[in-house]
């Protein structure tokens, strides 16, 4: 199908996901236990992404002209073609954003897509597949396969031309190796132990409010959420008080409405990890300032948003990703100490810097080893800027989603170079490169040597 038709499908997806949001919000809450506001983030994200690529895909996929080997005589153009079939192996925590959100750029680039949603959240993806059909996507272009990761997820990796995987670092290494065996490319968004720095010049109330969103949105089950808070000595007391007060005021609940701030964890396994990390930290001397309680009265997997201090390096919580509503506060004495602490991790997915001086914040952000860094926001500023790439470094993976880079992940490059002047125009049979070659290798190598020197003097690209 031509690009204009593919873009039109995304344009209709934008409208339909907003029109039908009530149904999918219910579905996501039932499947994951998340609060409704967190579920709405996914609806808004998919609509935003669909709009962006429906408008920008033509520009992102347009061929580009490059300088040829010989000025005037040579032209070179670089084309982008779809790789063929893209496989999306998706997690359970964002069942709409991390399935449909990854499928849309692959589709508009001209690929077919196979999605393996997590078994716990398969209904959301099946709903999304029906929505794509209603938006005009031809039958069979996107297919959904259901099953576990080791069996069905691995089979997807074995049969596609590009893999998009979101999940744990441990499994990501397996996926990368499996794709490499077939010499196919992969985009991997993996774990994170994301850090936030609160500088000494902040409005502590505003910073605390932002930190609550950054740490506890989606019950902390968010790849880019904050699990480490580094706070300058001068404001650590005031910030901690404000942060703990706001954390304790969060409303927990499972209703299919907007009355709850924090929902349930999604599984017994995730609850077990949260409990283990908190108990291990306390056993190593950490103190709980808020939360630390399994709220079985609300549901089997509810856990109060938890704030800890005095977490030592020996605790698992210090370095391991918890992926739940738990954060630790660490005081620091300077910007340099904060940056060093933020970078002291195998992960590098997302980070945040809070300061009244945005120029200072941007300078600090550039020093942080992370794929995205937000200044005066936790994660939404970077994630919502869908024209900019989103990805990790180190144990947080490689490749990107969003922006031109996210679209390009599902394409292959081809250079078409056209050489003119080999025979010469009519009436000038002696003109052209063929004549140069006929002069013999010693002569034409001298001519080319001088030509290269002239090109350098003229600063030709």
Secondary structure, 3 states (H helix, E strand, C coil): CCHHHHHHHHHHHHHHHHHCHHHHHHHHHHHHCCCHHHHHHHHHHHHHHHHHHHHHHHHHHCCEEEECCCCCCEEEEEEEEECCEEEEECCCCCCCCCCHHHHHHHHHCCCEEEEECCHHHHHHHHHHHHHHHHCCCCCCCEEECCCCHHHHHHHHHCCCCEEEEECCHHHHHHHHHHHHHCCCEEEEECCCCEEEEECCCCCHHHHHHHHHHHHHHHHHCCCCCEEEEEEECCCHHHHHHHHHHHHHCCCECCCCCCCCCECCCCCHHHHHHHHHHHHHHHHCCCEEEECCCECCCCCCCCECCEEEECCCCCCHHHHCCCCCCEEEEEEECCHHHHHHHHHCCCEECEEEEECCCHHHHHHHHHHCCCCEEEECCCCHHHHHCCCCCECCEECCEECCECHHHHHHCCEEEEEEEEECCCCCCCCCCCCCHHHHHHCCHHHHHHHHHHHHHHHHHCCCC
